[in-house]
Structures are given as C-alpha cells and as structure tokens.
Amino acid sequence: MIPVTGATAACVYAACVDLYYLPAFAVYAAIATATALAYLGLATVAAWGFALYHRRRLRARPSQPGAAVRSVLSDADGRLRRHTTAMLLFVVGACLLSVFGERGWWADLPLRLWAVLVTVLVILHGYGVVRLVQLIRYRARLCRLLDLQQDLHARLHEAQARGYRLHHAVPAGDFCIDTVVTGENGIYALRILLPPPGAENAVLRDGRLTFGPDEQVMNIVPALAGARVLGRELQEATGLAISVQTVLIVPGCRTESGADQNCLLVNLETCGSFVGWRNDTGFLMADDRRRIDAWLAERASRPDRASRNAVRATLGEAIPPPVLV
C-alpha cells in the first residue's frame, strides 16, 4: 500500500490541474484540423480544375502498355500526396501551437464539452488515418497490376516478331480490354485477372473460373462481354463478320481449361500460346487486318469521356477502389 505523503498529494493535485489544459489542446487541435481540411479542400478543387483543363487539351496519341492503369494510378498518387500533406500540416500546426500558442483567450466552457470536442477530433483523425492506409494499399495493388501489364507486353515480343500487332487499353462499350492482339489467325482480347490471395491453380470449365485450393469462383462475365462488344463494334465499323476470342491471364497460377472454343486460360509464362491457337472462324485476310488495325489504333488513342469512363469502370471491377475514399 502506497503511503499518503505530502509528495503524493502534490502529484495527485498536479494531475487534476493538468485537466485544465484540455481546452488548450482541444482548441489547438481544432485550429490545426481546420487548417489541414482547408488545405485538403483547396488542393482537391485545384486538382479537379487542372484535370479538367488537361483533359480538354488532350490529343489522340498511341496507347502504351498499362496506359489505363497509369491514368488511375496518377489520380491515386495525387490523392495520396494531398492526404499525406494534410496530415503533416495538422501535426506540425498542432505542435507549434502547443509550444508557442497563447492560452486563455477561448470561452470558459464546461470541461465535458471540451472532452466532446476532443472525442470528435479523435474520430475525425482516425477516419483520416484509415483513409490514408486504404489509399496506400489501393496504390500498391494498382502498381502490381501495372507491373503485370508491362510484363505481359514484354512476353508478347515473340508474337510481335511473327507479325502480330498489339493495341493497349482498347475501350469497348462500357468495358476496357487490357490488350487486343491482331494476327492472321484472328483477334484476341487479353485480360489480366488478379487471382485471390493463396490461389495456386485456376480451372476454366463451362464458363466458370475456379481457383484452388479453396474453390473460389471469379466472375469472368465482364471479360467475355467486353470481347463480344468489341466484335460487334468492329463489325459495325468495318462491315466484316469478326469473332473476337478471349484470352484470360491469371499470373502465378497453374492453369487448366476445358474445351471452350471462345476462351483460352493461360498464365504469364504461357501467355503467347494463342499464337498457335487455331479457330477456323478467326482467320483474317491481310487487307482486313489493316482495316481492323487502323480502327483499333484510333479507338485506343481516343481521349474522350466515354473511353475514360470505360477504363475506370473496368479497373474498378478488377481492383475495387477504397470504400472511404
């Protein structure tokens, strides 16, 4: 048992007196929070204005590997920088006010009201920290997808050497196809699908993509629908009866597919196997290929709003954006 001495009583008294500094810290934290929020709001509005001005001045240019992911990643980087700067601005402002701020100029409110204000500020900043962590994780997944798309482009060098042409980030209706490959034996819509964590193998049968060993099923309807829409748009633009064949790429998994003539399942190591895929409905004449390549090149380089929306919708389906952002 601790004996009650004069020193102990003095310590208890000092701890009680420290509660009276709660209004000071609440006011300083509120001022720093308001400054950080004002910066965040102004920076966000400025970013929106700059993006709108930049989009109006966009010109058609050839699409590069991972162009769609780079566009979304650039926005995510901007949001991450703004949120990080706002958090640092709050920390620096709160520290400076705590050291150099003048006290006693605020209204004399009950202590419980100051406690409520501090609680609200803690919740607000907790939300900000969660939002920041979500942005960091979202950016990491986008970077991984970008690396995979660049790796895919490098692995398709053999197909390019054999006369195939690559078109990246091709919008098709409300969808965006990662890579469209055209060659003498047809048109292929390549789509990278990120496997679930822990997946070791992927099996495609009867239109269902299943990942083992946990038997997780992934929805491949958007990938198949994007190829169908692209074939319909190509037919309307060129007047040719065109069949676009889907190639699903699941990195890091062993693949197995059934007898599906409209869809091929591969991994990055075997992503060039469609070069030897024979489908009698897909063969193209040289003149037809030139017309199709010209249309795809123009379609992939078109900087209109519908194309941007298709890109974001497809990436949002592949990598859902943070809920709180």
C-alpha positions in Angstrom: 0.0 0.0 0.0 1.4 3.4 -1.0 1.6 5.8 2.0 -0.2 9.1 1.6 2.5 11.7 1.9 2.8 15.3 1.0 4.6 14.5 -2.2 1.9 12.0 -3.2 -0.9 14.6 -2.6 1.1 17.1 -4.6 1.3 14.7 -7.6 -2.5 14.0 -7.4 -3.2 17.7 -7.3 -0.9 18.3 -10.3 -2.7 15.6 -12.3 -6.1 17.2 -11.6 -4.7 20.6 -12.5 -3.5 19.2 -15.9 -7.1 18.5 -16.9 -7.5 22.3 -17.1 -5.1 22.2 -20.1 -7.6 20.1 -22.0 -9.3 23.2 -23.5 -5.9 24.5 -24.8 -5.1 21.2 -26.6 -8.7 20.9 -27.9 -8.5 24.4 -29.4 -5.1 23.9 -30.9 -6.1 20.6 -32.4 -9.2 22.2 -33.8 -7.3 25.0 -35.4 -4.7 22.6 -36.9 -7.5 20.3 -38.1 -9.3 23.3 -39.8 -6.1 24.3 -41.5 -5.5 20.8 -42.7 -9.1 20.5 -44.0 -8.9 23.8 -45.7 -5.7 22.8 -47.5 -7.2 19.5 -48.5 -10.3 21.1 -49.9 -8.4 23.8 -51.9 -5.9 21.2 -53.2 -8.7 18.9 -54.3 -10.6 21.6 -56.1 -7.3 22.8 -57.8 -6.6 19.2 -58.8 -10.1 18.8 -60.3 -9.6 22.1 -62.2 -6.2 21.1 -63.5 -7.5 17.7 -64.6 -10.5 19.3 -66.4 -8.2 21.7 -68.2 -5.7 19.0 -69.1 -8.5 16.7 -70.5 -9.8 19.4 -72.7 -6.4 19.8 -74.3 -5.8 16.1 -74.7 -4.9 14.9 -78.2 -5.1 11.5 -79.7 -1.9 9.5 -79.1 -0.9 5.9 -79.4 -1.8 3.9 -76.3 1.1 2.4 -74.3 1.2 -0.8 -72.2 -0.5 -0.1 -68.9 -1.8 3.3 -70.0 -5.2 2.7 -68.4 -3.7 1.7 -65.1 -1.3 4.7 -65.2 -4.2 7.1 -65.6 -5.9 5.8 -62.5 -2.6 5.4 -60.6 -1.8 9.1 -61.3 -5.1 10.1 -59.7 -4.4 7.8 -56.7 -0.9 9.3 -56.3 -2.4 12.8 -56.3 -4.9 11.9 -53.6 -2.3 10.2 -51.5 0.0 13.2 -51.7 -2.8 15.6 -50.7 -3.9 13.4 -47.7 -0.3 12.9 -46.6 0.4 16.7 -46.8 -2.8 17.5 -44.9 -1.8 15.0 -42.1 1.7 16.5 -41.8 0.2 20.0 -41.8 -2.0 19.0 -38.9 0.9 17.5 -36.9 3.2 20.5 -37.5 0.5 23.0 -36.7 -0.7 21.3 -33.5 2.9 21.0 -32.3 3.7 24.7 -33.0 0.5 25.9 -31.3 1.1 23.7 -28.3 4.6 25.2 -27.8 4.1 28.8 -28.8 0.3 29.3 -28.6 -1.2 31.8 -26.3 -3.7 30.4 -23.8 -6.8 31.6 -22.1 -8.4 33.5 -24.9 -11.2 31.0 -25.6 -14.7 30.8 -23.9 -15.0 29.3 -20.5 -17.0 26.1 -21.3 -17.7 23.1 -19.1 -14.9 20.5 -19.1 -17.3 17.9 -20.6 -17.8 20.0 -23.7 -14.1 20.2 -24.3 -13.9 16.4 -23.9 -16.7 16.0 -26.5 -14.7 18.2 -28.9 -11.5 16.2 -28.3 -13.5 13.0 -29.0 -14.9 14.3 -32.2 -11.4 15.3 -33.3 -10.0 11.9 -32.5 -12.8 10.2 -34.5 -12.1 12.6 -37.4 -8.4 11.9 -37.4 -9.0 8.2 -37.0 -11.1 8.3 -40.2 -8.2 10.2 -41.9 -5.7 7.6 -40.9 -7.9 4.7 -42.2 -8.4 6.6 -45.4 -4.7 7.1 -45.8 -4.0 3.4 -45.2 -6.6 2.4 -47.7 -5.1 4.7 -50.3 -1.7 3.2 -49.8 -3.0 -0.4 -50.2 -5.0 0.6 -53.3 -2.0 2.2 -54.9 0.1 -0.9 -54.2 -2.5 -3.1 -56.0 -2.5 -0.7 -58.9 1.3 -0.8 -59.1 1.2 -4.6 -59.1 -1.3 -4.6 -62.0 0.8 -2.1 -63.9 3.9 -4.3 -63.5 1.9 -7.3 -64.7 0.7 -5.5 -67.8 4.2 -4.3 -68.6 5.5 -7.9 -68.1 2.7 -9.1 -70.4 3.9 -6.7 -73.1 7.4 -7.9 -72.8 6.4 -11.6 -73.1 4.4 -10.9 -76.2 7.6 -9.9 -78.1 7.5 -13.3 -79.9 4.0 -12.6 -81.2 5.1 -9.2 -82.4 8.1 -10.7 -84.2 5.7 -13.1 -86.0 3.7 -10.1 -87.4 1.0 -9.7 -84.7 0.1 -6.2 -83.6 -0.7 -5.1 -80.1 -3.3 -2.4 -79.1 -3.4 -1.5 -75.4 -6.3 -0.2 -73.3 -9.0 -0.5 -76.0 -12.4 0.7 -74.9 -15.4 -1.4 -76.0 -18.7 -0.1 -74.9 -18.7 0.1 -71.1 -15.6 -2.1 -70.9 -11.9 -1.7 -71.5 -9.7 -4.5 -72.8 -6.1 -4.7 -71.5 -4.6 -5.7 -74.8 -6.1 -6.5 -78.2 -3.8 -8.7 -80.4 -4.5 -9.0 -84.2 -2.9 -11.6 -86.4 -3.6 -13.8 -89.3 -5.4 -16.4 -87.2 -7.7 -13.9 -85.5 -8.3 -11.2 -83.0 -7.6 -11.8 -79.3 -8.8 -9.8 -76.3 -6.3 -10.3 -73.5 -7.4 -9.6 -69.9 -5.3 -10.0 -66.8 -7.2 -11.3 -63.8 -5.6 -10.9 -60.3 -6.0 -14.3 -58.5 -7.3 -14.3 -54.9 -4.6 -14.5 -52.2 -3.3 -18.0 -51.7 -4.6 -19.3 -55.1 -2.3 -22.0 -56.6 -4.2 -23.1 -59.7 -7.1 -21.9 -61.9 -9.6 -24.1 -63.8 -11.9 -22.8 -66.5 -14.8 -25.1 -67.3 -18.3 -24.3 -68.6 -17.8 -20.6 -68.4 -16.7 -20.7 -64.7 -13.3 -19.7 -63.5 -12.4 -21.5 -60.2 -9.2 -21.0 -58.1 -7.8 -23.8 -56.0 -7.3 -25.0 -53.4 -10.2 -23.1 -51.8 -12.5 -23.4 -54.8 -13.0 -19.6 -55.1 -15.1 -18.6 -58.1 -14.3 -15.4 -60.1 -16.8 -13.6 -62.3 -15.5 -13.6 -65.9 -18.7 -12.2 -67.4 -17.2 -8.7 -67.9 -14.2 -10.1 -69.7 -16.3 -12.2 -72.1 -18.8 -9.4 -72.6 -16.0 -6.9 -73.5 -14.8 -9.2 -76.2 -18.4 -9.6 -77.6 -18.9 -5.8 -77.6 -15.6 -5.3 -79.3 -16.5 -7.8 -82.0 -19.9 -6.0 -82.6 -18.2 -2.6 -82.8 -15.6 -3.9 -85.3 -18.3 -5.4 -87.4 -20.3 -2.2 -87.5 -17.1 -0.2 -88.3 -15.6 -2.5 -91.0 -18.6 -4.5 -92.2 -16.7 -7.7 -91.6 -18.1 -10.7 -89.6 -15.5 -10.8 -86.9 -15.1 -13.2 -84.0 -13.0 -11.8 -81.1 -11.6 -14.6 -78.9 -11.0 -14.0 -75.2 -7.7 -14.9 -73.5 -7.7 -14.8 -69.7 -4.4 -14.4 -68.0 -4.0 -15.4 -64.3 -0.5 -14.6 -63.1 1.2 -17.1 -60.7 -1.2 -19.9 -61.1 -1.2 -23.3 -62.9 -4.0 -23.2 -65.5 -6.4 -25.8 -66.8 -9.2 -25.2 -69.2 -11.9 -27.3 -70.8 -13.0 -27.5 -74.5 -14.1 -23.9 -74.8 -13.6 -22.5 -78.3 -14.3 -18.9 -77.3 -12.0 -18.5 -74.3 -8.4 -19.5 -73.5 -7.0 -19.6 -70.0 -3.2 -19.0 -69.6 -0.7 -17.6 -67.1 2.1 -15.2 -67.8 4.6 -17.9 -68.7 2.3 -19.3 -71.4 0.5 -16.1 -72.5 1.9 -16.3 -76.0 0.3 -19.7 -76.6 -2.6 -18.1 -78.5 -0.2 -17.7 -81.5 -0.7 -21.4 -82.2 -4.4 -21.4 -81.4 -6.4 -22.4 -84.4 -10.0 -21.3 -84.8 -11.5 -21.5 -88.3 -13.8 -18.6 -87.6 -11.0 -16.2 -86.7 -8.7 -16.1 -89.8 -8.3 -12.8 -91.5 -7.0 -11.6 -94.8 -4.2 -9.1 -95.0 -6.4 -6.2 -96.2 -9.0 -6.9 -93.5 -6.2 -6.9 -90.8 -5.0 -3.5 -92.0 -8.5 -2.0 -91.7 -9.0 -3.6 -88.3 -5.6 -2.4 -87.0 -6.3 1.1 -88.2 -9.7 1.2 -86.4 -8.2 -0.3 -83.2 -5.3 2.2 -83.2 -7.8 5.1 -83.5 -10.1 3.6 -80.8 -7.3 3.1 -78.3 -5.9 6.6 -78.7 -9.3 8.4 -78.5 -9.2 10.7 -75.3 -13.0 11.1 -74.9 -15.0 10.9 -71.7 -16.7 7.6 -72.7 -13.3 6.0 -73.1 -12.1 7.3 -69.7 -15.3 6.0 -68.0 -14.9 2.6 -69.6 -11.3 2.4 -68.3 -12.3 3.4 -64.8 -15.3 1.0 -64.7 -13.2 -1.9 -65.8 -10.4 -1.2 -63.4 -12.9 -0.7 -60.6 -14.2 -4.2 -61.3 -10.7 -5.6 -61.3 -9.4 -3.6 -58.3 -12.3 -2.1 -56.3 -11.3 1.4 -55.0 -11.3 2.1 -51.3 -14.8 2.4 -49.7 -14.0 5.5 -47.7 -12.2 7.4 -50.5 
